[in-house]
Amino acid sequence: MNTFEMNDQQVAGLAAAICATAEAMGQEMNPGTAAMMAEDLCAYPVPVVKVALKACRFEVKGKLAMADILQRVQTSDGRPGKDEAWAIAMTTNDEFETVVLTDEIQLALAAAKPILDGGDKIGARMAFIDAYQRFVSQAREDAKPVNWHVSVGFDANRRIQAVTKAVEMKRIPQEHGKKYLADLSVEPVTEDGRAIAGLLTGAVTRPAPALREKLQLVKDSMLQMRRASAKRKDQIRIDAANDLANRRAMLIQQAREVEEQRAAQ
């Protein structure tokens, strides 16, 4: 259900604004035509349509057309352009990176993934852009608002940075951003928890004897890792690649679920 549906009074006011815009552009418009155009635009927020009309007055040469208004209304929906969308999609290759992406980016990435996995990055980019523009056009035709969501990576610091930036760019509502940040900024509440955190921060806290023994095992494992043979290091790289493949598979599954939800509507 679209939450932007205008009421009758707003539609009438918009029709008057369309007539006034046409007149400002040196064109006489029939009130009936303006009313029809207003009805076609009623699925969009009133402030967005008014901004589009103002842009038409400054940018359009010649007569005001429905396509002029609709183009400016749709491009203000917050969806990134094709090049920015591709750049966002490519950050999902890093399993440590937290990525904030739209439904359309996720769907297009799933469509381009077989080509990308084959090593053809240029072909994958072309396939991605073609699919992305198709999904965006369909979403705009259906007057669906943009939906940004978070794909969480392994690096905790990058998670906080990504969510903070998304809130600043108004891609995630502030209340949602606060919840994400609260979940990602939880402090350890026990001495043992602080001791584990101290391994990363350098803060010295004495753990319980049982945990001290476990921490020593961790340190020993880390030392063994440093001394590992080349074969073991290769295995580590393979495991990391498998983790990345699993993350990509998760993104594809999420994309399929989004597509299925759209088809069910």
Summary of the structure (lengths in Angstrom):
residues: 265
radius of gyration: 25.8
end to end distance: 9.4
largest distance: 85.7
contacts: 693
relative contact order: 0.08
helix: 70%
strand: 3%
